[in-house]
Amino acid sequence: MSAALAPLAGASEQNPELTERCFRLDAEADPGLLLRALGLFAKLNLVPRKVAAEYQNGRLRAEIRVNGLSDGQSDHIAQVMRGLFGVEWVILS
């Protein structure tokens, strides 16, 4: 695990730059896709604050909200999500 992805237990209370991040993704529907996306946060020992997903017309749209990530970590995770098989786009806010 790289230093940029080191676990940050309780860090959001200590550092104001570690605010809530929202990852929105659109992908081809695949049974394991949501688990692979959530696994990126599990590797950091982070539990998402909110997870919502919707299947429609062969597509999966998901929103994952998480606290405790820096800007750099969030950007890295979004980039990794974009590389997951079937993912068309990821928006980070």
C-alpha atoms as a printed R data frame, in Angstrom:
   type eleno elety resid chain resno       x      y       z
1  ATOM     1    CA   MET     A     1   0.000  0.000   0.000
2  ATOM     2    CA   SER     A     2   1.418  3.379  -0.934
3  ATOM     3    CA   ALA     A     3   1.850  6.198   1.567
4  ATOM     4    CA   ALA     A     4  -0.826  8.151  -0.313
5  ATOM     5    CA   LEU     A     5  -3.333  5.433   0.610
6  ATOM     6    CA   ALA     A     6  -2.381  4.944   4.272
7  ATOM     7    CA   PRO     A     7  -5.347  4.527   6.658
8  ATOM     8    CA   LEU     A     8  -6.537  7.709   8.320
9  ATOM     9    CA   ALA     A     9  -8.630  6.609  11.297
10 ATOM    10    CA   GLY     A    10 -10.167  9.696  12.886
11 ATOM    11    CA   ALA     A    11  -8.185 12.059  10.669
12 ATOM    12    CA   SER     A    12 -11.181 14.032   9.402
13 ATOM    13    CA   GLU     A    13 -11.781 15.464  12.887
14 ATOM    14    CA   GLN     A    14  -8.153 16.563  13.154
15 ATOM    15    CA   ASN     A    15  -7.625 18.065   9.706
16 ATOM    16    CA   PRO     A    16 -10.158 20.398   8.048
17 ATOM    17    CA   GLU     A    17  -8.884 19.503   4.559
18 ATOM    18    CA   LEU     A    18 -10.142 15.935   5.083
19 ATOM    19    CA   THR     A    19 -13.814 16.640   4.367
20 ATOM    20    CA   GLU     A    20 -16.564 14.529   2.869
21 ATOM    21    CA   ARG     A    21 -15.928 13.345  -0.690
22 ATOM    22    CA   CYS     A    22 -18.595 12.144  -3.082
23 ATOM    23    CA   PHE     A    23 -17.742  9.665  -5.828
24 ATOM    24    CA   ARG     A    24 -20.387  9.276  -8.558
25 ATOM    25    CA   LEU     A    25 -19.900  6.609 -11.169
26 ATOM    26    CA   ASP     A    26 -21.665  5.222 -14.205
27 ATOM    27    CA   ALA     A    27 -20.841  1.765 -15.543
28 ATOM    28    CA   GLU     A    28 -22.051 -1.273 -17.380
29 ATOM    29    CA   ALA     A    29 -24.001 -3.336 -14.882
30 ATOM    30    CA   ASP     A    30 -21.753 -6.027 -13.440
31 ATOM    31    CA   PRO     A    31 -22.468 -8.034 -10.263
32 ATOM    32    CA   GLY     A    32 -19.032 -7.361  -8.774
33 ATOM    33    CA   LEU     A    33 -18.519 -3.739  -9.747
34 ATOM    34    CA   LEU     A    34 -19.966 -2.130  -6.638
35 ATOM    35    CA   LEU     A    35 -17.977 -4.490  -4.422
36 ATOM    36    CA   ARG     A    36 -14.760 -3.652  -6.257
37 ATOM    37    CA   ALA     A    37 -15.435  0.071  -5.847
38 ATOM    38    CA   LEU     A    38 -16.229 -0.296  -2.143
39 ATOM    39    CA   GLY     A    39 -13.135 -2.433  -1.690
40 ATOM    40    CA   LEU     A    40 -10.997  0.611  -2.455
41 ATOM    41    CA   PHE     A    41 -12.265  2.191   0.776
42 ATOM    42    CA   ALA     A    42 -12.082 -1.048   2.773
43 ATOM    43    CA   LYS     A    43  -8.347 -1.226   1.974
44 ATOM    44    CA   LEU     A    44  -8.013  2.120   3.778
45 ATOM    45    CA   ASN     A    45 -10.103  0.952   6.734
46 ATOM    46    CA   LEU     A    46 -12.771  3.519   5.836
47 ATOM    47    CA   VAL     A    47 -16.517  2.906   5.982
48 ATOM    48    CA   PRO     A    48 -18.496  5.046   3.516
49 ATOM    49    CA   ARG     A    49 -21.012  7.387   5.129
50 ATOM    50    CA   LYS     A    50 -23.511  6.708   2.340
51 ATOM    51    CA   VAL     A    51 -23.759  4.255  -0.559
52 ATOM    52    CA   ALA     A    52 -26.556  4.411  -3.109
53 ATOM    53    CA   ALA     A    53 -26.787  2.458  -6.354
54 ATOM    54    CA   GLU     A    54 -29.384  2.131  -9.069
55 ATOM    55    CA   TYR     A    55 -29.654 -0.348 -11.930
56 ATOM    56    CA   GLN     A    56 -31.442  0.834 -15.058
57 ATOM    57    CA   ASN     A    57 -31.315 -0.331 -18.685
58 ATOM    58    CA   GLY     A    58 -28.152 -2.383 -18.211
59 ATOM    59    CA   ARG     A    59 -26.319  0.464 -16.465
60 ATOM    60    CA   LEU     A    60 -25.287  0.877 -12.853
61 ATOM    61    CA   ARG     A    61 -25.087  4.325 -11.317
62 ATOM    62    CA   ALA     A    62 -23.639  4.657  -7.856
63 ATOM    63    CA   GLU     A    63 -22.842  7.363  -5.357
64 ATOM    64    CA   ILE     A    64 -20.378  6.756  -2.527
65 ATOM    65    CA   ARG     A    65 -19.832  9.392   0.183
66 ATOM    66    CA   VAL     A    66 -16.804  9.064   2.425
67 ATOM    67    CA   ASN     A    67 -15.067 11.109   5.118
68 ATOM    68    CA   GLY     A    68 -11.386 10.972   6.001
69 ATOM    69    CA   LEU     A    69  -9.634 11.372   2.633
70 ATOM    70    CA   SER     A    70  -7.250 14.095   1.545
71 ATOM    71    CA   ASP     A    71  -7.528 15.691  -1.896
72 ATOM    72    CA   GLY     A    72  -4.662 13.544  -3.165
73 ATOM    73    CA   GLN     A    73  -6.155 10.312  -1.850
74 ATOM    74    CA   SER     A    74  -9.565 11.185  -3.300
75 ATOM    75    CA   ASP     A    75  -8.075 11.945  -6.709
76 ATOM    76    CA   HIS     A    76  -6.134  8.677  -6.655
77 ATOM    77    CA   ILE     A    77  -9.194  6.599  -5.726
78 ATOM    78    CA   ALA     A    78 -11.275  8.291  -8.439
79 ATOM    79    CA   GLN     A    79  -8.569  7.466 -10.972
80 ATOM    80    CA   VAL     A    80  -8.459  3.829  -9.844
81 ATOM    81    CA   MET     A    81 -12.274  3.656 -10.093
82 ATOM    82    CA   ARG     A    82 -12.069  4.949 -13.665
83 ATOM    83    CA   GLY     A    83  -9.856  1.969 -14.434
84 ATOM    84    CA   LEU     A    84 -12.317 -0.620 -13.128
85 ATOM    85    CA   PHE     A    85 -13.730 -2.816 -15.869
86 ATOM    86    CA   GLY     A    86 -16.979 -1.407 -17.269
87 ATOM    87    CA   VAL     A    87 -16.750  2.032 -15.646
88 ATOM    88    CA   GLU     A    88 -17.585  4.775 -18.138
89 ATOM    89    CA   TRP     A    89 -17.066  7.807 -15.896
90 ATOM    90    CA   VAL     A    90 -16.384  8.868 -12.307
91 ATOM    91    CA   ILE     A    91 -17.101 12.326 -10.938
92 ATOM    92    CA   LEU     A    92 -15.478 13.397  -7.680
93 ATOM    93    CA   SER     A    93 -16.922 16.248  -5.644
